[in-house]
Structure formats: C-alpha cells, structure tokens
Amino acid sequence: MNMVIISGLSGSGKSVALHALEDMDFYCIDNLPIGLLTAFAHEFHDQNLDCNGKVAAGIDARNRSNQLDRFPEITAGLRELGIDCKILFLQADDATLLKRFSETRRKHPLSNNRTPLSDAIERERELLAPIAANADLFIDTSRTNVHQLRELVMESIGKTHNKGFSLLLRSFGYKHGIPADADFVFDARCLPNPYWQPELRGKNGLDKEVAHYLEQQPVVAEYREQIEQFLQRWIPQFKADNRSYLSIAIGCTGGQHRSVYLVDQLAARLGVELGEVVTRHRELE
C-alpha cells in the first residue's frame, strides 16, 4: 500500500495538494489526528479496501504537541508494516502567509484574541518541526499559485508512485529569492548573459536563438557538464538512501535565460538515465 502524508503550514496549500491526490484516485482524509494514523493505515492494509492501494492523510498543527513529537515513531512503524509512506511538507514565507490570511476570512487555527497571526505562524512552525524533519519532499508555495501547485504535486507524487524516485529541476532568478525547498542550488550568474544582447533580451532560455548563443560559449558547456557529472555521481547515492525526491535549483540574475537553458538541457540529458524528471521555470510561470 502507498500512503502519502500531507502536512505543512496553514495557508500553504495543503487542501489543494489533497484535492490533487484525490484526482489521482487516492483515498484522502483531512485533519486526521496523528494518534489515528496507524489505525487508518491498518483499515486499508488489513481489510484490502478498494482504494487502488493509494491513500493520503492531511495532518496539521491542531494535533497535541506530544502527538506531533511521536510522528517519527509512528511513521517508522508504518514502514515496518510494509507501507510505502511518503511525507510531503508544504511551506511558505511569513510575508506570503500573512498576505493570504489578510485576503481571506479564514482564521489561523492557532490564532485567538491573545495570539496575533504572526505569533501563530511562528508557533505552528515549531509544532510541525518533527514532521518537517522527516519529510521526503518540501514544496515552497510562496511564489506558486493554485494551478502550479496542483500540477507540481501530481507530477512529483505521480512519478514517484510509479517509479520510486522523482527529480525536480527548477530555474529561478536570484533577484526574486532562492527557492527555500531546494536540496542543491547552482549559481549560473558567472556565465555570459544573453540579456546584454539586444536581440535576445526579450527572449528566454527555451528560445533557439538564446540556446544557440549559449552553446557558442565554451564556459557554458563546461559548467553544464560539471553539474551533469555531479548529479550523475550523487543522485544514485540519494536513491540508494531511500530518498524519493530530490530538488535541484539553478539560478541566474533574472531567471529568464541562463538558468532556463541549463535546466532544459540537463533535463534532456538526465532523463535518459533517470527516466523521471520534472522541470519548472519559476520566473517564466
């Protein structure tokens, strides 16, 4: 049986993630008390219920702190039962969460007359630390809309469910911040920048004119080859360590040219070896 546990900060998109899994034929239940997680798994595992072997549970900070502290022990017990348990943790920066709650009438589950929203968010991060520490995949939704998050969850979870490992390659612009959920970050700002070519400024790294320009630069090919060699050497080690997901971010100044080109090239090359690669171009989206 395959189980996905969705957790994360309130306002980060847990409901969207669960709805995406429902559309993938997962049997989903939200706001499950951690103490019932084992019983929930047993119900499907022992009774052989018709759920295609795929279940998902949403867990949030409304659990008691002593239950949250037991989360690593409980999930370890699930794996001992032979349940393939994956943990997806959603997060966003404080400014984004404050903005999202200010734009809706939803109340943060930990806020009250004596606890302002900012303090509630900080407290929630502390309570969920045991889950975050054991997560297989982090998704930072600070710059992700509902449709992008839905697609990312479906691709990452779907490919992992089918093949056992999913690699996310993502381009970004440093002027908009580094993705907080990246396992490895590579900086491409040292490479020749097509932005300074007037005829290329309005294009991006997916356009053949930009690709042709970068392909003419020996240092770009050397940089790409060294990243490729690094990933080819170490990705098998992460897979051997039972990692289900790996997130690689490549950044340039604006996230339009160099980083986009490198992600596109690496996805084509690594896909031959790994078979399952998800690509995202943050600033283009």
Residue, then its C-alpha position, 0 to 999 in steps of 0.5 A: m500500500n502507498m500512503v502519502i502524508i500531507s502536512g505543512l503550514s496553514g495557508s500553504g496549500k495543503s487542501v489543494a495538494l489533497h484535492a490533487l491526490e484525490d484526482m489521482d484516485f487516492y483515498c484522502i482524509d483531512n485533519l486526521p489526528i496523528g494518534l489515528l494514523t496507524a489505525f487508518a493505515h491498518e483499515f486499508h492494509d488489513q481489510n484490502l479496501d478498494c482504494n487502488g492501494k493509494v491513500a493520503a492523510g492531511i495532518d496539521a498543527r491542531n494535533r497535541s504537541n506530544q502527538l506531533d513529537r511521536f510522528p517519527e515513531i509512528t511513521a517508522g512503524l508504518r514502514e515496518l508494516g510494509i507501507d510505502c509512506k511518503i511525507l510531503f511538507l508544504q511551506a511558505d514565507d511569513a510575508t506570503l502567509l500573512k498576505r493570504f490570511s489578510e485576503t481571506r476570512r479564514k482564521h489561523p487555527l492557532s490564532n485567538n484574541r491573545t495570539p496575533l497571526s504572526d505569533a501563530i505562524e511562528r508557533e505552528r512552525e515549531l509544532l510541525a518541526p518533527i514532521a518537517a524533519n522527516a519529510d521526503l519532499f518540501i514544496d515552497t508555495s510562496r511564489t506558486n499559485v493554485h494551478q502550479l501547485r496542483e500540477l507540481v504535486m501530481e507530477s512529483i507524487g505521480k512519478t514517484h508512485n510509479k517509479g520510486f524516485s522523482l527529480l525536480l529541476r527548477s530555474f529561478g532568478y536570484k533577484h526574486g529569492i532562492p527557492a527555500d525547498a531546494d536540496f542543491v542550488f547552482d549559481a549560473r550568474c558567472l556565465p555570459n548573459p544573453y540579456w546584454q544582447p539586444e536581440l535576445r533580451g526579450k527572449n528566454g532560455l527555451d528560445k533557439e536563438v538564446a540556446h544557440y548563443l549559449e552553446q557558442q560559449p565554451v564556459v557554458a558547456e563546461y559548467r553544464e557538464q560539471i553539474e551533469q557529472f555531479l548529479q550523475r555521481w550523487i543522485p544514485q547515492f540519494k536513491a540508494d538512501n531511500r530518498s524519493y525526491l530530490s530538488i535541484a535549483i539553478g539560478c541566474t540574475g533574472g531567471q529568464h535565460r541562463s538558468v532556463y537553458l541549463v535546466d532544459q538541457l540537463a533535463a534532456r540529458l538526465g532523463v535518459e538515465l533517470g527516466e523521471v524528471v520534472t522541470r519548472h521555470r519559476e520566473l517564466e510561470 
